[in-house]
Amino acid sequence: MSAAVALREDFNADDLRRLAKASRDAGQSRRLLALAEIYEGGSRTDAARIGVVGLQTVRDWVLAFNAAGPAGLINRKAPGNPAKLSDAQRQALAQIVESGPDPDRHGVVRWRLKDLAAWIYASFGVSLDESTVGRTVKQLGFRKLSARPRHHEQDPAALAAFKKTCPPKVRAIRTRLPAGTAIEVWWSDEARVGQKNTLPRRWARRGSRPSAPKDQRTAHAYIFGAICPEKGKGAGLIMPRCDTAAMNEHLREISCSVEEGAHAVLILDGAGWHVAHDLVVPANITLLPLPACAPELNPVENVWQFLRDNWLGDRVFSSYEDIVEQCCQVWNRFIDQPWKIMSIGLRDWAYQL
């Protein structure tokens, strides 16, 4: 019979019992108490009885304790099979997903899991099924998201420059006002709502395609909406068309919503009715135009998406009057919830004043 493996000499029974008392791992405490019995001169059989295990398991505990100390007695998750992709290969996969496919070279306009699996095999000679590729891509921080339309003439440098120059421009406006005038940053935009309505996404069983009524009539109206995210307030009108007369009414509505004695900096795009020569801008409002082709800088775009996805979309409007009624109800419901205006509309880069 082989001799029992001796315990390491830099611990004693009192040390192990003290560690067992402080441990938050029940399994580690039980193993420490079993080995403390051996330190006190007890037999391996007594240690096995305390640990409620067999002698071979006690021997495994001794080997683990000798190799790693008390930390070697903590339950650890089994390592499982080694990853088929190295760290460098995973980073290469992340880069190709981030950059997107080249239609001429890869033959697709968006990555599917089967396309990524084929790319991995062609690049590294590693064969992975689609479920493994999906888990790997999610571990790298990617999710399948809907792409937002971007104008083909958009200048990314102009967007970055506007974020940097917006606060100084607001400060410059403040210097032209009487001392102590409070500044409110507002955002404005318009949205068309009509009988040809949107169909928001919905939960449905995998493999099915849910249906929804889709009106083909063309009656429509426009929501002229503006929000002040910092104050959690908004101002809006429902108008039959987008023109300078409608914008003048909208500006008067915003002007009435600005706190007394304050001045509003209204950020908006360069639509024709925003820059018309006969546009009447109230004295307590200064217009600040956005760069061309950059609607994603305007948080009111996100307001429209929220309203369509939750309250306006998937409806059949019976008439123009019904459109106006529903739009009024939805807009009033929205501005009655200032926390939603703040959550959707606040942009940190716009308030570095």
C-alpha positions as CSV (number, residue, x, y, z in Angstrom):
1,M,0.0,0.0,0.0
2,S,1.4,3.4,-1.0
3,A,2.1,6.0,1.7
4,A,-0.4,8.9,2.3
5,V,0.5,12.2,0.7
6,A,1.8,14.6,3.4
7,L,0.2,18.0,3.8
8,R,2.3,21.1,3.2
9,E,3.9,22.5,6.3
10,D,3.1,26.2,6.1
11,F,-0.4,25.7,7.6
12,N,-1.8,24.1,10.7
13,A,-5.2,22.9,12.0
14,D,-6.0,26.3,13.6
15,D,-5.2,28.1,10.4
16,L,-7.6,25.9,8.4
17,R,-10.4,26.2,10.9
18,R,-10.1,30.0,10.9
19,L,-10.2,30.0,7.1
20,A,-13.2,27.7,7.1
21,K,-15.1,30.0,9.4
22,A,-14.4,33.1,7.3
23,S,-15.0,31.4,3.9
24,R,-18.2,32.1,2.0
25,D,-17.9,28.9,0.0
26,A,-19.5,26.0,1.8
27,G,-17.6,23.4,-0.1
28,Q,-14.3,25.0,0.7
29,S,-15.2,25.2,4.4
30,R,-16.0,21.5,4.5
31,R,-12.7,20.6,2.8
32,L,-10.7,22.8,5.1
33,L,-12.3,21.2,8.2
34,A,-11.5,17.7,6.8
35,L,-7.8,18.6,6.3
36,A,-7.6,20.3,9.7
37,E,-8.4,16.9,11.1
38,I,-5.3,15.5,9.4
39,Y,-3.2,18.3,10.7
40,E,-4.2,17.4,14.2
41,G,-3.1,13.8,13.7
42,G,-6.4,12.2,12.7
43,S,-6.6,9.5,10.1
44,R,-7.6,10.0,6.4
45,T,-10.6,7.9,7.3
46,D,-11.7,10.5,9.9
47,A,-11.1,13.3,7.4
48,A,-13.3,11.4,4.8
49,R,-16.0,11.0,7.4
50,I,-15.9,14.8,8.2
51,G,-16.0,15.6,4.5
52,V,-18.6,13.0,3.7
53,V,-16.5,11.6,0.8
54,G,-14.3,8.7,0.0
55,L,-10.5,8.3,0.7
56,Q,-9.6,9.0,-3.0
57,T,-11.5,12.3,-2.8
58,V,-9.6,13.2,0.4
59,R,-6.3,12.4,-1.5
60,D,-7.5,14.8,-4.3
61,W,-8.1,17.5,-1.8
62,V,-4.7,17.1,-0.3
63,L,-3.0,17.4,-3.7
64,A,-5.1,20.5,-4.6
65,F,-4.3,22.1,-1.2
66,N,-0.6,21.4,-1.6
67,A,-0.5,22.9,-5.1
68,A,-2.7,26.0,-4.6
69,G,-3.3,26.4,-0.8
70,P,-6.9,27.1,0.4
71,A,-7.8,28.5,-3.0
72,G,-7.3,25.1,-4.5
73,L,-10.3,23.8,-2.5
74,I,-12.9,26.1,-4.1
75,N,-15.3,24.6,-6.6
76,R,-14.5,25.9,-10.0
77,K,-16.4,25.6,-13.2
78,A,-15.1,22.9,-15.6
79,P,-13.0,24.6,-18.2
80,G,-14.7,22.7,-21.1
81,N,-13.3,22.4,-24.5
82,P,-10.8,25.0,-25.6
83,A,-12.1,27.7,-27.9
84,K,-11.6,27.0,-31.6
85,L,-10.8,30.6,-32.4
86,S,-7.8,32.3,-30.9
87,D,-8.0,35.9,-29.5
88,A,-6.4,37.2,-32.7
89,Q,-9.0,35.4,-34.9
90,R,-11.8,36.6,-32.7
91,Q,-10.6,40.2,-33.1
92,A,-10.4,39.7,-36.9
93,L,-14.0,38.4,-36.8
94,A,-15.0,41.5,-34.8
95,Q,-13.4,43.8,-37.4
96,I,-15.1,42.1,-40.4
97,V,-18.5,42.3,-38.6
98,E,-17.9,46.0,-37.7
99,S,-16.8,47.0,-41.2
100,G,-19.6,45.0,-43.0
101,P,-19.4,43.0,-46.2
102,D,-18.2,44.2,-49.6
103,P,-20.9,43.2,-52.0
104,D,-18.5,42.8,-54.9
105,R,-16.0,40.7,-52.9
106,H,-18.2,38.8,-50.5
107,G,-21.4,38.6,-52.6
108,V,-23.8,39.8,-49.9
109,V,-24.9,43.2,-48.6
110,R,-25.3,42.1,-44.9
111,W,-23.7,39.4,-42.9
112,R,-25.7,36.3,-42.1
113,L,-24.3,33.7,-39.7
114,K,-23.8,31.2,-42.5
115,D,-21.7,33.9,-44.4
116,L,-19.6,34.5,-41.3
117,A,-19.1,30.8,-40.8
118,A,-17.9,30.5,-44.5
119,W,-15.6,33.5,-44.0
120,I,-14.1,31.9,-40.8
121,Y,-13.4,28.7,-42.7
122,A,-11.9,30.4,-45.7
123,S,-9.7,32.7,-43.5
124,F,-8.6,30.3,-40.7
125,G,-9.6,26.8,-41.8
126,V,-11.8,26.5,-38.7
127,S,-15.3,24.9,-39.2
128,L,-18.0,26.3,-36.9
129,D,-21.8,25.9,-37.1
130,E,-24.1,28.9,-37.2
131,S,-25.1,28.6,-33.5
132,T,-21.5,28.8,-32.4
133,V,-20.8,31.7,-34.7
134,G,-23.9,33.5,-33.2
135,R,-22.7,33.0,-29.7
136,T,-19.2,34.2,-30.6
137,V,-20.5,37.3,-32.3
138,K,-22.7,38.1,-29.3
139,Q,-19.8,37.6,-26.9
140,L,-17.9,40.2,-29.0
141,G,-20.7,42.7,-28.2
142,F,-22.7,42.6,-31.4
143,R,-26.5,42.4,-31.8
144,K,-28.7,42.4,-34.9
145,L,-30.1,45.9,-35.1
146,S,-32.1,47.9,-37.6
147,A,-29.9,50.3,-39.6
148,R,-30.9,53.9,-39.6
149,P,-31.1,55.6,-43.1
150,R,-28.1,57.9,-43.7
151,H,-28.0,60.4,-46.5
152,H,-25.4,59.5,-49.1
153,E,-24.0,63.1,-49.1
154,Q,-23.6,63.3,-45.3
155,D,-20.3,64.6,-44.1
156,P,-19.3,62.8,-40.8
157,A,-16.7,65.5,-40.1
158,A,-19.5,68.1,-40.1
159,L,-21.5,66.1,-37.5
160,A,-18.4,65.9,-35.2
161,A,-17.7,69.6,-35.7
162,F,-21.3,70.6,-34.8
163,K,-21.1,68.6,-31.5
164,K,-18.0,70.6,-30.6
165,T,-19.1,74.0,-31.7
166,C,-22.8,73.8,-30.5
167,P,-22.0,74.8,-26.9
168,P,-19.7,77.7,-27.9
169,K,-22.4,79.0,-30.3
170,V,-25.0,78.9,-27.5
171,R,-22.6,80.7,-25.2
172,A,-22.1,83.4,-27.9
173,I,-25.9,83.8,-28.1
174,R,-26.0,84.3,-24.4
175,T,-23.4,87.1,-24.5
176,R,-25.7,89.1,-26.8
177,L,-28.6,88.9,-24.3
178,P,-29.1,90.9,-21.1
179,A,-27.0,89.7,-18.2
180,G,-28.6,86.9,-16.2
181,T,-30.9,85.7,-19.0
182,A,-31.5,82.0,-18.7
183,I,-31.0,79.9,-21.8
184,E,-33.3,77.0,-22.9
185,V,-32.0,74.6,-25.6
186,W,-34.9,73.5,-27.7
187,W,-35.1,71.1,-30.7
188,S,-37.7,71.1,-33.4
189,D,-38.8,69.0,-36.3
190,E,-41.8,67.9,-38.3
191,A,-43.3,64.5,-38.9
192,R,-45.9,63.4,-41.5
193,V,-48.6,61.1,-40.2
194,G,-51.1,59.7,-42.7
195,Q,-53.3,56.8,-43.7
196,K,-50.4,55.1,-45.2
197,N,-49.2,54.3,-41.8
198,T,-46.1,52.4,-40.4
199,L,-46.2,48.8,-39.2
200,P,-44.1,48.6,-36.0
201,R,-42.3,45.4,-35.0
202,R,-44.2,43.0,-32.8
203,W,-43.6,39.8,-30.9
204,A,-44.6,36.7,-32.8
205,R,-43.7,33.0,-32.9
206,R,-40.5,32.1,-34.6
207,G,-41.0,31.3,-38.3
208,S,-44.3,33.1,-38.6
209,R,-45.0,36.5,-40.2
210,P,-47.8,38.4,-38.5
211,S,-50.1,40.5,-40.6
212,A,-51.6,43.9,-39.9
213,P,-54.0,46.2,-41.8
214,K,-52.4,48.6,-44.2
215,D,-54.4,51.5,-45.6
216,Q,-53.6,52.7,-49.1
217,R,-55.5,56.1,-48.8
218,T,-53.4,59.3,-48.8
219,A,-54.9,61.7,-46.2
220,H,-52.2,63.0,-43.9
221,A,-51.3,65.8,-41.5
222,Y,-48.0,67.1,-40.0
223,I,-46.9,67.2,-36.4
224,F,-44.8,70.3,-35.7
225,G,-43.0,69.3,-32.5
226,A,-40.4,70.9,-30.3
227,I,-38.9,69.7,-27.0
228,C,-36.7,71.2,-24.3
229,P,-35.2,68.1,-22.8
230,E,-33.5,69.8,-19.9
231,K,-36.8,71.2,-18.6
232,G,-38.9,68.2,-19.7
233,K,-41.4,70.2,-21.7
234,G,-42.6,70.5,-25.3
235,A,-44.7,72.4,-27.7
236,G,-46.5,71.2,-30.8
237,L,-49.1,71.8,-33.4
238,I,-50.9,69.6,-35.9
239,M,-50.9,71.3,-39.3
240,P,-52.3,70.4,-42.7
241,R,-49.0,71.1,-44.6
242,C,-45.4,72.1,-44.1
243,D,-44.9,75.7,-45.1
244,T,-43.7,79.0,-43.7
245,A,-47.2,80.0,-42.3
246,A,-47.3,76.7,-40.4
247,M,-43.8,77.3,-39.1
248,N,-44.7,80.8,-37.9
249,E,-47.5,79.4,-35.9
250,H,-45.2,76.8,-34.5
251,L,-42.6,79.4,-33.4
252,R,-45.3,81.4,-31.6
253,E,-46.3,78.2,-29.8
254,I,-42.7,77.6,-28.7
255,S,-42.3,81.2,-27.7
256,C,-45.3,80.9,-25.3
257,S,-43.7,77.8,-23.7
258,V,-40.4,79.5,-22.9
259,E,-40.2,80.6,-19.3
260,E,-40.7,84.3,-18.7
261,G,-37.4,86.1,-18.9
262,A,-35.6,83.2,-20.6
263,H,-34.4,82.9,-24.1
264,A,-34.7,79.7,-26.3
265,V,-32.0,78.5,-28.7
266,L,-34.0,76.4,-31.2
267,I,-31.9,73.8,-33.0
268,L,-33.5,72.6,-36.3
269,D,-32.6,71.5,-39.8
270,G,-32.3,73.6,-42.9
271,A,-35.8,72.9,-44.4
272,G,-37.1,75.7,-46.7
273,W,-39.7,76.8,-44.3
274,H,-37.1,77.1,-41.5
275,V,-35.0,79.7,-43.5
276,A,-37.7,81.5,-45.5
277,H,-37.3,85.2,-45.9
278,D,-40.8,85.8,-44.5
279,L,-40.3,83.6,-41.4
280,V,-41.2,85.5,-38.2
281,V,-38.9,84.6,-35.3
282,P,-40.2,85.7,-31.9
283,A,-37.8,87.9,-29.9
284,N,-37.2,85.2,-27.2
285,I,-36.0,82.6,-29.8
286,T,-32.8,82.3,-31.7
287,L,-32.5,79.7,-34.5
288,L,-29.4,77.5,-34.7
289,P,-29.3,75.4,-37.9
290,L,-28.0,71.8,-37.9
291,P,-25.5,70.6,-40.5
292,A,-26.9,69.4,-43.8
293,C,-28.1,65.8,-44.1
294,A,-27.6,65.2,-40.4
295,P,-31.1,64.3,-38.9
296,E,-29.6,61.9,-36.3
297,L,-28.2,64.9,-34.4
298,N,-31.8,66.0,-33.7
299,P,-33.4,64.1,-30.8
300,V,-36.9,64.9,-32.1
301,E,-36.2,62.2,-34.7
302,N,-36.1,59.7,-31.8
303,V,-39.4,61.2,-30.5
304,W,-41.1,60.4,-33.9
305,Q,-39.8,56.9,-33.8
306,F,-41.1,56.4,-30.2
307,L,-44.5,57.8,-31.1
308,R,-44.8,55.6,-34.2
309,D,-43.6,52.5,-32.6
310,N,-45.8,52.8,-29.5
311,W,-48.8,55.0,-30.1
312,L,-49.3,56.1,-33.7
313,G,-48.2,53.1,-35.9
314,D,-50.4,50.2,-36.8
315,R,-53.6,52.3,-37.0
316,V,-56.1,52.8,-39.7
317,F,-57.3,56.4,-39.7
318,S,-60.8,56.9,-41.0
319,S,-60.3,60.5,-42.2
320,Y,-58.2,63.6,-42.0
321,E,-60.1,64.7,-38.9
322,D,-59.3,61.3,-37.3
323,I,-55.6,61.8,-38.0
324,V,-55.6,65.2,-36.4
325,E,-57.5,63.9,-33.3
326,Q,-55.2,61.0,-32.8
327,C,-52.1,63.1,-33.3
328,C,-53.3,65.6,-30.7
329,Q,-54.0,62.9,-28.2
330,V,-50.6,61.3,-28.7
331,W,-48.6,64.5,-28.6
332,N,-50.4,65.7,-25.4
333,R,-49.9,62.3,-23.8
334,F,-46.2,62.6,-24.6
335,I,-45.6,66.1,-23.2
336,D,-47.5,65.1,-20.1
337,Q,-44.6,62.7,-19.3
338,P,-41.6,65.0,-18.9
339,W,-39.4,62.0,-17.9
340,K,-39.9,60.6,-21.4
341,I,-38.8,63.9,-23.0
342,M,-35.7,63.9,-20.8
343,S,-34.9,60.3,-21.5
344,I,-35.3,60.5,-25.3
345,G,-34.1,64.1,-25.8
346,L,-31.1,64.8,-23.6
347,R,-27.7,65.0,-25.4
348,D,-24.7,65.6,-23.2
349,W,-22.7,67.3,-25.9
350,A,-25.4,70.0,-26.3
351,Y,-25.3,71.1,-22.6
352,Q,-21.7,71.8,-22.0
353,L,-22.5,75.4,-21.4
